[in-house]
Amino acid sequence: MKILVLNAGSSSQKSCLYEIPEAAFPETAAEPIWEAMVDWGANPDYGSLTVVANGSKQERHLASDAPSRGLEAVLETLVQGETQVLGSLSEITIVGHRVVHGGDRYSQATFITEAVKQTIEELIPLAPNHNPAHLDEILAVEAVLGEIPQVAVFDTAFHTSIPPAAATYPIPYDWFDKGIRRYGFHGISHRYCAEQAATLSGKPLESLRMITAHLGNGASLAAIREGKSINTSMGFTPLEGLMMGTRSGSIDPAIPLYLMKETGLDAQGVDRLLNKESGLKGIFGPSGDLREILQAREAGNPRAALAFEMYVGRLQGAIASMIPQLGGLDLLAFTAGVGENSSAVRSATCAGLEFLGLQLDEGKNRGSAKNSLISSPNSSVQVWVIHAQEDWAIARDCWQLAQRHRKGYSNET
Ligand code: ADP
């Protein structure tokens, strides 16, 4: 099967193509045979397309008014030139989309029908930067590839199992019915990370009480029991929870009101301040990239040291706050850019959790390879570093859905 995975952001679009045997889905993740990235954000006049396949890297510009978000030109590179990996586009079996917001309506991947498109559209007010891009992309695939099966894999789906007490805000209950509730995000990554960590630890997923820490530019935790998400740190929007690269995470909800009243900032201004100018960047100043902050901290920069201390402190607090609901902790897994690469964050975070009987093996932590155990053998909590594979997880959902479809089952994985 040739599975095309599309991951559309507000100003970028990533695509990759996996070739997967029909007989069985591989246990370990394979690399895509073709990858393309369009950056629409850097220049107002054009998008920058980069394609990698067959050991070759091709770059070109796409006109900003290219039809179908430039998808036709992107897919042309699958069948032409040095990056050609297909004889014809009709070889693509199925297309999977990462869709940020499925509300509380989708707990699993689903084939895209008119009703699914309508739901994605209805949810635009909850994900104004992402859901319009997903819809555009779905329509673009229809225009370029015709009636190919398309699948939506939702970032919210994994968290639909969160019980009401964790999903409801302590505001007038009517608002819950109007959709003001905790949805959670990064679900594709949390689910994959949990399954991968369970497999590697040799224990059934259902037997583990675990916390997965997806620490990228955006960052969130998921508390997982019996393989299901029972809490997560992001909420109504991805702004809640941990301190992130440029997002504040949780703050006193009166602060935005104060800023609007006292400084004249409007809603858009506050939105920008909390999403783009806060978090690590807000404290450190020059950037929210943890690599730069770690370097500056080494060089004695006090704001870099403060940003790091705050980041870790809030992360520890959020981890600890989930343990009562889990009833203990068997496994902690770090994933994504910071989680996979920063031994300093992992070490400082785990140092505050030793009261749980958690013991990190510092040697393994510093030399950690992808998908490795970094706790010591007598630690009561296993600590893993898991390589994030969101696109592979989407491809897997597509593969499973296609298999079930062939056997005549309904619209579910
Ligand atoms: P996104 O959420 O945009 O997908 P990533 O998962 O790629 O982000 O994570 C990006 C972040 O990972 C960067 O901002 C950087 O702070 C962090 N990062 C990447 N490599 C390292 C490293 N070697 N050490 C510390 N932080 C790193």
Boltz pocket constraint, residues with backbone or C-beta under 6 A from the ligand:
constraints:
  - pocket:
      binder: B
      contacts: [[A, 215], [A, 216], [A, 217], [A, 218], [A, 245], [A, 288], [A, 289], [A, 290], [A, 291], [A, 336], [A, 337], [A, 338], [A, 341], [A, 342]]
      max_distance: 6.0
